Amino acid sequence: MKKIIFISMLSAFTSILMANGASIYASKCASCHGAHGEKSALEKSKVIAGEDEGTLIKKIQGYKCGILNQYGMGGAMKNMVKGLDDSSIKEIANYISKLKQ
């Protein structure tokens, strides 16, 4: 019984994280990367849907710190992610990693 409760709680927690990741994605990313991460942002970047979560975290942190400038989009990306804390970065990276191309 305890195992069932634990699994249910874990599932609910994961759903909450995904919902928050989806919300952040919709407000910060979808306008350039597409609703499902399927677009090349401003026809410059790669499609991000399904990218590895760890890689996404590193990239977002790099943009936030101003040390990453892939595709010449460092300034724009820094502005988009500047308000994200580590938890939000993890949530959005997790969400994007689950998107299908």
C-alpha positions as CSV (number, residue, x, y, z in Angstrom):
1,M,0.0,0.0,0.0
2,K,2.8,2.4,0.9
3,K,4.4,1.7,-2.5
4,I,1.2,2.6,-4.3
5,I,0.9,5.8,-2.4
6,F,4.5,6.7,-3.1
7,I,4.2,6.0,-6.8
8,S,1.0,8.1,-6.9
9,M,2.7,11.0,-5.2
10,L,5.7,10.7,-7.5
11,S,3.5,10.7,-10.5
12,A,1.6,13.8,-9.3
13,F,4.8,15.6,-8.6
14,T,6.1,14.8,-12.0
15,S,2.9,16.1,-13.6
16,I,3.2,19.4,-11.7
17,L,6.8,19.8,-12.9
18,M,5.8,19.1,-16.4
19,A,2.9,21.5,-16.2
20,N,5.3,24.2,-14.9
21,G,7.8,23.4,-17.5
22,A,5.1,23.6,-20.2
23,S,4.0,27.0,-18.8
24,I,7.5,28.4,-18.8
25,Y,8.1,27.1,-22.3
26,A,4.8,28.6,-23.6
27,S,5.7,32.0,-22.2
28,K,9.4,32.1,-23.0
29,C,10.2,29.8,-25.9
30,A,7.3,28.9,-28.1
31,S,7.2,32.2,-30.0
32,C,10.5,31.3,-31.6
33,H,10.9,27.6,-31.2
34,G,7.3,26.6,-32.0
35,A,4.6,25.2,-29.7
36,H,6.3,21.8,-29.7
37,G,10.0,22.8,-30.1
38,E,9.7,21.8,-33.7
39,K,10.9,25.1,-35.4
40,S,14.4,26.5,-36.1
41,A,14.3,29.7,-34.1
42,L,14.4,32.6,-36.5
43,E,15.7,30.1,-39.0
44,K,19.0,30.1,-37.2
45,S,19.0,27.4,-34.6
46,K,18.5,23.6,-34.5
47,V,15.2,22.2,-33.6
48,I,15.2,21.7,-29.8
49,A,12.4,19.1,-29.3
50,G,13.8,16.0,-27.7
51,E,17.2,17.4,-27.0
52,D,19.0,15.9,-24.0
53,E,17.9,17.4,-20.7
54,G,21.5,17.8,-19.3
55,T,22.6,19.5,-22.5
56,L,19.6,21.9,-22.4
57,I,20.4,22.8,-18.8
58,K,24.0,23.7,-19.7
59,K,22.9,25.7,-22.7
60,I,20.2,27.7,-20.8
61,Q,22.7,28.4,-18.0
62,G,25.3,29.4,-20.6
63,Y,22.9,31.9,-22.2
64,K,21.8,33.2,-18.8
65,C,25.4,33.9,-17.7
66,G,26.2,35.4,-21.1
67,I,28.9,32.9,-22.0
68,L,27.0,31.1,-24.8
69,N,26.3,32.8,-28.2
70,Q,25.2,29.9,-30.4
71,Y,23.9,31.0,-33.9
72,G,24.5,34.6,-32.9
73,M,21.5,34.5,-30.5
74,G,23.4,34.9,-27.2
75,G,22.0,38.4,-26.4
76,A,18.4,37.5,-27.3
77,M,18.5,34.2,-25.4
78,K,20.1,35.9,-22.4
79,N,17.2,38.3,-22.3
80,M,14.7,35.4,-22.5
81,V,16.2,33.3,-19.7
82,K,17.5,35.9,-17.3
83,G,14.7,35.5,-14.8
84,L,14.8,31.7,-14.6
85,D,16.1,30.2,-11.4
86,D,17.8,26.8,-11.4
87,S,14.6,24.9,-10.6
88,S,12.8,26.6,-13.5
89,I,15.7,25.8,-15.8
90,K,15.5,22.1,-14.9
91,E,11.8,22.1,-15.4
92,I,11.9,23.6,-18.8
93,A,14.8,21.4,-19.9
94,N,12.9,18.4,-18.7
95,Y,9.8,19.5,-20.6
96,I,11.7,20.2,-23.9
97,S,13.5,16.9,-23.6
98,K,10.2,15.1,-23.7
99,L,8.9,16.9,-26.8
100,K,8.8,14.8,-30.0
101,Q,10.0,16.1,-33.3
